[in-house]
């Protein structure tokens, strides 16, 4: 059986978990906690020397990088799905375009989350100028979603949910832990609510929601 190594607080980990569940691919979850350096153990380092999560083991084959893992599962098992349609090269290209954009844009949500929540917990100094730049970066990402990715459509790549939506949703939802004002971006906020209500996506975020409930008990995303 496939083994999936994740940290439940890791945005890419949750996205991969949600995709595997949507596709109903049997797998065994191996949960590690980055905060306790469990990803740096000799056992996991032997599996993935970069010590990053998520990682998937399919027999003697190891796959890293969340977007790569998602596409590998679909291609290797020749799964027919709107998440990444193998028969539609143009839709694949649209999805890939977002997934490439994600790494240097939407992923900036992580920096703001870290500065506001994690750095103070670790006793790390937060430089005001850096924090302001992170806020501006995230605002640009949400504005681009509002005016480009989601303009005139229900999901990032059209009228059906794809890998792009699941990856982006998991990333952005992390900001709920720092009480980010999603209401300032009504189109993106409505889209987030559509994606997170997909049962498998919501289930993959159960641990994250425990943190959100503690940090932001009035969150609109809590059931």
C-alpha positions in Angstrom: 0.0 0.0 0.0 1.1 3.6 -0.7 2.5 5.4 2.3 2.0 9.1 2.6 4.3 11.1 5.0 2.7 14.3 6.1 2.5 16.9 8.8 -1.2 17.9 9.4 -0.2 21.5 9.9 1.6 21.5 6.5 -0.5 23.1 3.8 1.0 21.0 1.0 0.5 17.9 3.1 -3.2 18.6 3.6 -3.7 19.2 -0.1 -2.2 15.9 -1.1 -4.2 14.1 1.5 -7.4 15.6 0.3 -6.6 14.7 -3.3 -5.9 11.0 -2.4 -9.2 10.9 -0.5 -11.2 12.4 -3.4 -9.6 9.9 -5.8 -10.3 7.1 -3.3 -6.7 5.9 -3.6 -5.9 3.5 -0.7 -3.0 4.7 1.4 -1.4 4.7 4.8 -0.7 8.0 6.5 2.6 8.4 8.4 2.1 11.6 10.4 5.2 13.5 11.5 5.5 16.7 13.4 7.9 19.3 11.9 7.8 21.3 15.2 9.4 18.4 17.0 11.9 17.8 14.1 10.5 14.4 13.4 11.2 15.0 9.7 14.9 15.1 10.5 15.1 11.6 11.9 17.6 9.2 10.4 14.7 7.0 9.3 12.9 9.7 7.3 16.1 11.3 6.0 16.9 7.9 4.4 13.5 8.2 2.6 13.9 11.8 1.6 17.3 13.5 2.2 15.9 17.0 1.9 13.8 16.3 5.0 10.7 17.9 3.5 7.0 16.9 3.6 4.9 15.6 2.0 6.5 12.5 0.6 4.8 9.5 -1.0 6.2 6.0 -1.2 4.7 3.7 -3.8 6.5 0.4 -3.3 10.2 1.1 -3.9 9.5 4.4 -5.6 9.6 7.7 -3.7 7.8 10.8 -4.9 8.4 14.3 -3.3 6.8 17.7 -3.9 3.1 18.1 -3.4 2.0 19.0 -6.9 4.2 16.3 -8.3 2.7 13.7 -6.0 -0.8 14.7 -7.0 -0.1 14.4 -10.7 1.9 11.2 -10.3 -1.0 9.4 -8.6 -3.4 10.5 -11.4 -1.0 9.6 -14.2 0.4 6.4 -12.8 -3.1 5.0 -12.2 -4.6 6.6 -15.3 -7.4 8.1 -13.3 -10.2 10.0 -15.1 -10.8 13.1 -13.1 -11.5 16.8 -13.5 -8.8 17.4 -10.9 -6.3 17.0 -13.7 -7.9 15.6 -16.9 -5.4 13.4 -18.8 -7.4 13.8 -22.0 -7.4 17.6 -22.1 -3.9 19.0 -22.6 -5.2 22.6 -22.5 -6.9 22.2 -19.2 -3.7 20.4 -17.9 -1.7 23.4 -19.0 -4.1 25.8 -17.2 -3.7 23.8 -14.0 0.1 23.6 -14.4 0.2 27.3 -15.0 -1.4 28.0 -11.6 0.7 25.3 -9.8 3.9 27.0 -11.1 2.5 30.4 -10.0 1.7 29.0 -6.6 5.3 28.5 -5.4 6.4 32.1 -5.6 3.1 33.8 -5.0 0.3 32.1 -3.0 3.0 30.4 -0.9 3.8 33.8 0.5 0.8 33.3 2.8 3.2 31.0 4.8 5.6 33.9 5.5 2.9 36.1 7.0 1.5 33.2 9.0 4.9 32.4 10.4 5.7 36.0 11.3 2.4 36.6 13.1 1.9 33.3 14.9 5.1 31.1 14.9 7.9 33.6 15.4 6.3 35.1 18.6 5.8 31.5 19.9 9.5 30.8 19.3 10.6 34.1 20.8 12.0 35.2 17.4 12.1 39.0 16.7 9.8 40.1 14.0 11.1 43.1 12.0 8.2 45.6 11.4 9.4 46.4 7.9 9.5 42.7 7.0 6.0 42.1 8.4 4.6 45.0 6.4 6.2 43.7 3.2 4.6 40.3 3.9 1.2 41.9 4.4 1.6 43.7 1.1 2.7 40.5 -0.7 -0.4 38.6 0.6 -2.7 41.5 -0.4 -1.3 41.3 -3.9 -1.9 37.6 -4.1 -5.5 38.0 -3.0 -6.1 40.9 -5.3 -4.7 38.8 -8.2 -7.1 36.0 -7.3 -10.0 38.5 -7.1 -9.3 40.1 -10.4 -7.7 37.3 -12.5 -7.7 33.7 -11.3 -11.3 33.8 -10.2 -12.7 36.5 -12.5 -15.9 35.3 -14.2 -15.5 31.7 -13.0 -16.2 29.5 -10.0 -12.8 27.9 -9.8 -9.3 28.8 -10.7 -9.3 26.9 -14.0 -13.0 27.1 -15.0 -16.2 25.6 -13.7 -14.8 22.5 -12.0 -12.5 22.1 -9.0 -9.0 21.1 -9.9 -5.6 20.4 -8.2 -5.1 24.2 -8.4 -8.0 25.0 -6.2 -7.1 22.4 -3.5 -3.5 23.5 -3.3 -4.5 27.2 -3.1 -7.3 26.6 -0.6 -5.0 24.7 1.8 -2.4 27.5 1.6 -4.7 30.4 2.1 -6.7 28.7 4.9 -3.6 28.8 7.1 -4.2 32.6 7.4 -7.4 31.9 9.3 -5.1 31.0 12.2 -4.0 34.7 12.3 -7.5 36.1 11.8 -6.9 37.3 8.3 -9.8 39.4 6.9 -11.0 37.2 4.0 -14.1 39.4 3.7 -12.1 42.1 2.0 -11.9 39.8 -1.0 -15.5 38.6 -1.6 -15.0 36.6 -4.7 -12.0 34.8 -3.2 -13.8 34.3 0.1 -16.8 32.7 -1.7 -14.5 30.4 -3.6 -12.7 29.4 -0.4 -16.0 28.4 1.1 -16.9 26.3 -1.9 -13.6 24.4 -1.9 -13.2 23.9 1.8 -16.8 22.5 2.0 -15.8 19.6 -0.2 -16.0 16.8 2.4 -12.5 15.3 1.7 -10.9 18.7 1.8 -12.6 19.6 5.0 -11.6 16.3 6.6 -8.0 16.8 5.6 -8.0 20.1 7.5 -9.4 18.7 10.8 -6.2 19.2 12.7 -5.7 22.7 11.3 -9.3 23.5 12.4 -8.3 22.6 15.9 -5.7 25.3 15.8 -8.1 27.7 14.1 -10.7 27.1 16.8 -8.1 28.0 19.4 -6.7 31.1 17.6 -9.8 32.3 15.9 -12.9 30.8 17.4 -15.3 33.0 15.4 -13.9 31.7 12.1 -16.4 31.5 9.3 -14.9 28.2 8.2 -15.6 26.3 11.4 -18.7 24.0 11.3 
